[in-house]
Amino acid sequence: MSLRARPALLAALLVGAMGSTGCTNLMAGVLAGGGDGPSVYATDDDPELVREAVPFGLKLQEQVLQKTPEHKGLLASLAKSYTQYAYGLVYPDAEAPGVTVAQAKEIRTRVKKLLLRARAYGFRGLDVDYPHFEESVRKDRVATLAKLSKDDLPLLVWTASAWGAAASVAKDDPMLLGDLGLVEALMKRAQDLDSCYDKGAVHEVLMSLDVSRPESMGGSIERGKQHREQIAACGGADKIGPLVSWAASVSVRKQDKAEFEKLLKEALAFDVEKAPEFKLANILSQRRAQRLLDKADDLFLSDDDSAE
């Protein structure tokens, strides 16, 4: 039996062992999380270990979902987990040293598929209380989004996060790029419901949307700066991801190498033990910061290049 087949088989055996519908619902609730503390993955300091473990957890959740297809908590968890796995643990392979253009394209294609799977789970969760949610929000976003409540925040945030991340990975997909206005509308509704949800997660996505797009497409560095400040105000001061994202997007666009290096060195100097709940995310951000610093000469024009 291949290693790839084992997680699905183990998941099937575990679900089969649960037996009754009540037990399956209990298992779905456990897999969906819902505790107040950070997850066991979020506090881990070994990205490779987490990367090897996550696929089994994802397939187990999917197996349980077959028994409880309208479990909103489980659907939200799948939307979140697939988004974090794809963008945080798989996408960095495309930026690794020595990766060819063809290999990077293949990785990005896989990441896009995983993110669209995450988005699909998010829409399924929203469909439970708001049937045909995607169709409705495309037809009348204002009226559709107005129906949502704070209880819908996990599904709303992770559906939009997966959607926006897919567009950022697949920059050659006009349909996804054309949907960025909808992604922004979903996140702004989330902001209205709870501006500080998940310690600034909403502002992280809105910052990314603002600084990654030119003004002609609705972007704004000034608004991005405001969102970055709000992340800290919402309890996310110890998240170093926004520093790295700002350096990669804004500093490079402005060709401000001094700011670029300052922000990335600040991220690298951060003590990840200081914020256990963000440990894994911060370690991954530090790795990205180092990759960006290593290729700084390719991102900035030299004085000689400017003169030419």
MIRO-663972 format. One record per residue (C-alpha): residue number from 1; residue in one letter; y, x, z. Coordinates in steps of 0.2 Angstrom, whole numbers, always signed. Layout:
residues N
DRENLUM  num  residu      y      x      z
DRENLUM  NUM       A      Y      X      Z
...
END
This chain:
residues 308
DRENLUM  num  residu      y      x      z
DRENLUM    1       M     +0     +0     +0
DRENLUM    2       S    +17     +7     -5
DRENLUM    3       L    +30    +10     +9
DRENLUM    4       R    +42     -2     +0
DRENLUM    5       A    +29    -16     +2
DRENLUM    6       R    +26    -14    +21
DRENLUM    7       P    +42    -22    +28
DRENLUM    8       A    +39    -38    +18
DRENLUM    9       L    +21    -39    +24
DRENLUM   10       L    +26    -35    +42
DRENLUM   11       A    +40    -48    +41
DRENLUM   12       A    +27    -61    +34
DRENLUM   13       L    +15    -57    +48
DRENLUM   14       L    +28    -59    +62
DRENLUM   15       V    +34    -75    +55
DRENLUM   16       G    +17    -82    +54
DRENLUM   17       A    +14    -77    +72
DRENLUM   18       M    +28    -87    +77
DRENLUM   19       G    +19   -103    +73
DRENLUM   20       S    +29   -118    +77
DRENLUM   21       T    +46   -124    +70
DRENLUM   22       G    +54   -122    +88
DRENLUM   23       C    +48   -104    +89
DRENLUM   24       T    +54   -100    +72
DRENLUM   25       N    +71   -107    +76
DRENLUM   26       L    +72    -97    +92
DRENLUM   27       M    +67    -81    +81
DRENLUM   28       A    +81    -86    +69
DRENLUM   29       G    +94    -87    +83
DRENLUM   30       V    +88    -70    +90
DRENLUM   31       L    +89    -62    +72
DRENLUM   32       A   +106    -70    +69
DRENLUM   33       G   +113    -61    +85
DRENLUM   34       G   +127    -70    +94
DRENLUM   35       G   +128    -59   +109
DRENLUM   36       D   +145    -53   +116
DRENLUM   37       G   +141    -34   +115
DRENLUM   38       P   +140    -23    +99
DRENLUM   39       S   +123    -22    +90
DRENLUM   40       V   +111     -8    +92
DRENLUM   41       Y   +115     -2    +75
DRENLUM   42       A   +134     -1    +78
DRENLUM   43       T   +132    +10    +93
DRENLUM   44       D   +119    +22    +85
DRENLUM   45       D   +124    +40    +80
DRENLUM   46       D   +111    +43    +67
DRENLUM   47       P   +115    +35    +50
DRENLUM   48       E    +99    +41    +42
DRENLUM   49       L    +89    +32    +55
DRENLUM   50       V    +99    +16    +54
DRENLUM   51       R    +98    +17    +35
DRENLUM   52       E    +79    +18    +36
DRENLUM   53       A    +78     +3    +48
DRENLUM   54       V    +90     -9    +41
DRENLUM   55       P    +79    -14    +26
DRENLUM   56       F    +65    -20    +37
DRENLUM   57       G    +77    -31    +47
DRENLUM   58       L    +85    -38    +32
DRENLUM   59       K    +68    -43    +25
DRENLUM   60       L    +63    -50    +41
DRENLUM   61       Q    +78    -61    +42
DRENLUM   62       E    +75    -67    +24
DRENLUM   63       Q    +57    -71    +29
DRENLUM   64       V    +63    -82    +44
DRENLUM   65       L    +76    -90    +33
DRENLUM   66       Q    +62    -97    +22
DRENLUM   67       K    +57   -107    +37
DRENLUM   68       T    +75   -112    +43
DRENLUM   69       P    +85   -112    +26
DRENLUM   70       E   +100   -120    +34
DRENLUM   71       H   +102   -109    +49
DRENLUM   72       K   +121   -105    +48
DRENLUM   73       G   +120    -90    +61
DRENLUM   74       L   +106    -82    +51
DRENLUM   75       L   +115    -85    +34
DRENLUM   76       A   +130    -77    +42
DRENLUM   77       S   +120    -62    +49
DRENLUM   78       L   +113    -59    +31
DRENLUM   79       A   +130    -60    +23
DRENLUM   80       K   +136    -47    +36
DRENLUM   81       S   +121    -36    +36
DRENLUM   82       Y   +119    -34    +17
DRENLUM   83       T   +138    -31    +16
DRENLUM   84       Q   +137    -17    +29
DRENLUM   85       Y   +121    -10    +22
DRENLUM   86       A   +127     -9     +4
DRENLUM   87       Y   +145     -3     +7
DRENLUM   88       G   +142     +8    +22
DRENLUM   89       L   +125    +16    +19
DRENLUM   90       V   +121    +15     +1
DRENLUM   91       Y   +138    +16     -8
DRENLUM   92       P   +141    +34     -1
DRENLUM   93       D   +127    +40    -12
DRENLUM   94       A   +138    +38    -27
DRENLUM   95       E   +151    +50    -19
DRENLUM   96       A   +139    +63    -14
DRENLUM   97       P   +141    +81    -21
DRENLUM   98       G   +130    +84    -36
DRENLUM   99       V   +128    +66    -41
DRENLUM  100       T   +130    +64    -60
DRENLUM  101       V   +141    +51    -68
DRENLUM  102       A   +125    +41    -74
DRENLUM  103       Q   +117    +42    -56
DRENLUM  104       A   +134    +36    -48
DRENLUM  105       K   +134    +21    -60
DRENLUM  106       E   +116    +17    -56
DRENLUM  107       I   +120    +17    -38
DRENLUM  108       R   +136     +7    -40
DRENLUM  109       T   +126     -6    -50
DRENLUM  110       R   +113     -8    -35
DRENLUM  111       V   +127     -9    -23
DRENLUM  112       K   +136    -23    -33
DRENLUM  113       K   +119    -33    -33
DRENLUM  114       L   +117    -31    -14
DRENLUM  115       L   +135    -37    -11
DRENLUM  116       L   +133    -52    -23
DRENLUM  117       R   +117    -56    -13
DRENLUM  118       A   +128    -55     +3
DRENLUM  119       R   +141    -66     -5
DRENLUM  120       A   +127    -79    -10
DRENLUM  121       Y   +121    -80     +8
DRENLUM  122       G   +138    -83    +14
DRENLUM  123       F   +141    -97     +2
DRENLUM  124       R   +124   -105     +7
DRENLUM  125       G   +130   -105    +25
DRENLUM  126       L   +146   -113    +20
DRENLUM  127       D   +137   -126    +10
DRENLUM  128       V   +128   -132    +25
DRENLUM  129       D   +144   -141    +31
DRENLUM  130       Y   +154   -141    +15
DRENLUM  131       P   +142   -144     +1
DRENLUM  132       H   +146   -135    -16
DRENLUM  133       F   +159   -124     -7
DRENLUM  134       E   +161   -111    -21
DRENLUM  135       E   +164   -125    -34
DRENLUM  136       S   +176   -134    -22
DRENLUM  137       V   +186   -118    -17
DRENLUM  138       R   +188   -114    -36
DRENLUM  139       K   +195   -131    -40
DRENLUM  140       D   +206   -133    -25
DRENLUM  141       R   +207   -119    -13
DRENLUM  142       V   +221   -126     -2
DRENLUM  143       A   +212   -142     +2
DRENLUM  144       T   +195   -134     +3
DRENLUM  145       L   +200   -120    +15
DRENLUM  146       A   +210   -132    +26
DRENLUM  147       K   +194   -140    +31
DRENLUM  148       L   +187   -124    +39
DRENLUM  149       S   +187   -122    +58
DRENLUM  150       K   +185   -107    +69
DRENLUM  151       D   +167   -110    +70
DRENLUM  152       D   +166   -105    +51
DRENLUM  153       L   +174    -88    +54
DRENLUM  154       P   +159    -77    +53
DRENLUM  155       L   +153    -85    +36
DRENLUM  156       L   +171    -85    +30
DRENLUM  157       V   +175    -67    +34
DRENLUM  158       W   +159    -60    +28
DRENLUM  159       T   +158    -70    +12
DRENLUM  160       A   +175    -64     +7
DRENLUM  161       S   +171    -46    +13
DRENLUM  162       A   +156    -45     +2
DRENLUM  163       W   +166    -53    -13
DRENLUM  164       G   +180    -41    -11
DRENLUM  165       A   +169    -26     -9
DRENLUM  166       A   +159    -31    -25
DRENLUM  167       A   +175    -31    -35
DRENLUM  168       S   +180    -14    -28
DRENLUM  169       V   +164     -7    -33
DRENLUM  170       A   +163    -15    -50
DRENLUM  171       K   +180    -11    -57
DRENLUM  172       D   +174    -15    -74
DRENLUM  173       D   +169    -33    -70
DRENLUM  174       P   +184    -44    -76
DRENLUM  175       M   +176    -59    -68
DRENLUM  176       L   +175    -51    -50
DRENLUM  177       L   +193    -43    -52
DRENLUM  178       G   +199    -60    -57
DRENLUM  179       D   +193    -67    -41
DRENLUM  180       L   +203    -56    -30
DRENLUM  181       G   +216    -70    -27
DRENLUM  182       L   +202    -81    -21
DRENLUM  183       V   +196    -67     -9
DRENLUM  184       E   +213    -65     -2
DRENLUM  185       A   +215    -84     +0
DRENLUM  186       L   +199    -84    +10
DRENLUM  187       M   +204    -70    +21
DRENLUM  188       K   +222    -77    +24
DRENLUM  189       R   +213    -93    +30
DRENLUM  190       A   +203    -83    +42
DRENLUM  191       Q   +219    -75    +48
DRENLUM  192       D   +227    -92    +51
DRENLUM  193       L   +211    -97    +61
DRENLUM  194       D   +210    -81    +71
DRENLUM  195       S   +221    -66    +66
DRENLUM  196       C   +212    -54    +78
DRENLUM  197       Y   +194    -60    +74
DRENLUM  198       D   +182    -46    +77
DRENLUM  199       K   +195    -34    +83
DRENLUM  200       G   +206    -34    +67
DRENLUM  201       A   +192    -36    +54
DRENLUM  202       V   +202    -48    +44
DRENLUM  203       H   +217    -36    +43
DRENLUM  204       E   +205    -22    +37
DRENLUM  205       V   +200    -32    +22
DRENLUM  206       L   +218    -38    +19
DRENLUM  207       M   +224    -20    +20
DRENLUM  208       S   +211    -15     +8
DRENLUM  209       L   +216    -28     -4
DRENLUM  210       D   +234    -24     -3
DRENLUM  211       V   +233     -5     -5
DRENLUM  212       S   +220     -5    -18
DRENLUM  213       R   +229    -16    -31
DRENLUM  214       P   +246    -12    -40
DRENLUM  215       E   +260    -24    -37
DRENLUM  216       S   +257    -32    -54
DRENLUM  217       M   +241    -38    -47
DRENLUM  218       G   +247    -44    -31
DRENLUM  219       G   +246    -28    -21
DRENLUM  220       S   +259    -22     -8
DRENLUM  221       I   +259     -5     +1
DRENLUM  222       E   +271    -12    +13
DRENLUM  223       R   +260    -27    +18
DRENLUM  224       G   +246    -15    +19
DRENLUM  225       K   +255     -5    +32
DRENLUM  226       Q   +258    -21    +42
DRENLUM  227       H   +240    -25    +41
DRENLUM  228       R   +235     -7    +47
DRENLUM  229       E   +247     -9    +62
DRENLUM  230       Q   +239    -26    +66
DRENLUM  231       I   +222    -18    +66
DRENLUM  232       A   +227     -8    +81
DRENLUM  233       A   +236    -22    +89
DRENLUM  234       C   +220    -33    +88
DRENLUM  235       G   +210    -20    +98
DRENLUM  236       G   +204     -9    +83
DRENLUM  237       A   +214     +6    +87
DRENLUM  238       D   +198    +16    +88
DRENLUM  239       K   +192    +12    +71
DRENLUM  240       I   +196    +27    +60
DRENLUM  241       G   +190    +18    +44
DRENLUM  242       P   +208    +12    +40
DRENLUM  243       L   +215    +30    +41
DRENLUM  244       V   +202    +35    +28
DRENLUM  245       S   +205    +20    +17
DRENLUM  246       W   +224    +23    +17
DRENLUM  247       A   +222    +41    +13
DRENLUM  248       A   +210    +37     -2
DRENLUM  249       S   +221    +23     -9
DRENLUM  250       V   +239    +26     -4
DRENLUM  251       S   +241    +44     -1
DRENLUM  252       V   +232    +48    -18
DRENLUM  253       R   +242    +35    -27
DRENLUM  254       K   +258    +43    -20
DRENLUM  255       Q   +251    +60    -23
DRENLUM  256       D   +256    +64     -5
DRENLUM  257       K   +243    +78     -2
DRENLUM  258       A   +251    +82    +15
DRENLUM  259       E   +249    +64    +22
DRENLUM  260       F   +231    +64    +14
DRENLUM  261       E   +226    +79    +23
DRENLUM  262       K   +234    +74    +40
DRENLUM  263       L   +226    +57    +40
DRENLUM  264       L   +209    +64    +36
DRENLUM  265       K   +210    +78    +48
DRENLUM  266       E   +215    +65    +61
DRENLUM  267       A   +200    +55    +57
DRENLUM  268       L   +188    +70    +58
DRENLUM  269       A   +195    +75    +75
DRENLUM  270       F   +192    +58    +83
DRENLUM  271       D   +179    +59    +96
DRENLUM  272       V   +166    +45    +91
DRENLUM  273       E   +160    +44   +109
DRENLUM  274       K   +176    +37   +114
DRENLUM  275       A   +172    +21   +106
DRENLUM  276       P   +154    +17   +107
DRENLUM  277       E   +155     +0    +98
DRENLUM  278       F   +162     +8    +83
DRENLUM  279       K   +151    +24    +83
DRENLUM  280       L   +141    +22    +68
DRENLUM  281       A   +156    +15    +57
DRENLUM  282       N   +166    +30    +63
DRENLUM  283       I   +153    +43    +59
DRENLUM  284       L   +151    +36    +42
DRENLUM  285       S   +170    +36    +40
DRENLUM  286       Q   +171    +54    +46
DRENLUM  287       R   +158    +59    +32
DRENLUM  288       R   +169    +50    +19
DRENLUM  289       A   +184    +59    +26
DRENLUM  290       Q   +175    +76    +23
DRENLUM  291       R   +170    +71     +6
DRENLUM  292       L   +187    +67     +1
DRENLUM  293       L   +194    +83     +8
DRENLUM  294       D   +181    +93     -1
DRENLUM  295       K   +187    +86    -18
DRENLUM  296       A   +206    +86    -14
DRENLUM  297       D   +210    +98    -28
DRENLUM  298       D   +202    +85    -40
DRENLUM  299       L   +213    +71    -33
DRENLUM  300       F   +230    +79    -33
DRENLUM  301       L   +240    +87    -47
DRENLUM  302       S   +244   +105    -44
DRENLUM  303       D   +262   +112    -46
DRENLUM  304       D   +256   +119    -63
DRENLUM  305       D   +249   +103    -68
DRENLUM  306       S   +265    +94    -64
DRENLUM  307       A   +275   +106    -74
DRENLUM  308       E   +265   +103    -89
END
